[in-house]
């Protein structure tokens, strides 16, 4: 692979990204997408994933993903072509394994790696090309929440072949009511959705959420999240990063791990010509990550017309993979 043609949706043009940063500074709530934009942020996130993701460190978790890939591929054997669509493809390791599984079944695959930044999308496509050098792969940069026409853009790139759509590790970082209708729009009759979620292990939901806090409150995650503030001109002495749990304001049944940055002294930053002042006692929500259960995932997906046909839950209960398809329409 000597060069790549990257499709950048207008939702990720620089002016839109600047507006997103301004909105975050006004609201003191930073959306997850702003932690993945630069090459430095991409590399820092990959370090977090390498050190703390169960799919990288836990062989049983890797086996669960491989079983899901094999099952998804088996459901599409009747055709000759399969489109593998990785939404939020990240480092691309799972995309690469699924594309490899499709090729091993004698199916032709076209691959699309979507993410919110150019460095991340290129990283994913590179991983797939290293695993399957002859695959046709398209990097797509877009904001899932700010691109109403994205299903049509995807179809224009990969065509009308049956799809396996991957949505791995994304649901924790979105309000479910905001992201799930967007996801459902990608799934057509005959397509397969592979969906993963971080789960709260054990029978006690709150205790399970507390048990996984070290996967977040660690040096690698702190260094990654700090880059957003550093790029704005803040210094480490300007505030303190604080990790904890909070209920979802829209669904008290759910808890999410939340990271706040508490300013310890007054600071002013200027973005796009607009000045923003942060004072002590005015915390900033820097990041959040929901923890789900198999029941909450099934309920949320059912509400969008998606039916869970099979699931794989790791022995420790911290990771779930769900194979879904569009639910049959009533006669």
QUIJODA-V973025 format. One record per helix or strand of 3 or more residues. SS is the DSSP state (a for helix, b for strand). FROM is the first residue (numbers start at 1). TO is the last residue. If there is no record, write none. Layout:
SS:FROM:TO
SS:FROM:TO
//
This chain:
b:6:8
a:10:12
a:14:27
a:32:35
a:39:52
a:54:57
a:59:74
b:81:87
a:93:104
b:108:115
a:118:131
b:136:141
a:150:158
b:163:167
a:171:173
a:176:184
b:192:199
a:205:211
a:213:215
a:219:232
a:236:238
b:239:248
b:251:263
b:267:271
b:274:278
b:284:292
a:294:302
b:306:313
b:319:326
//
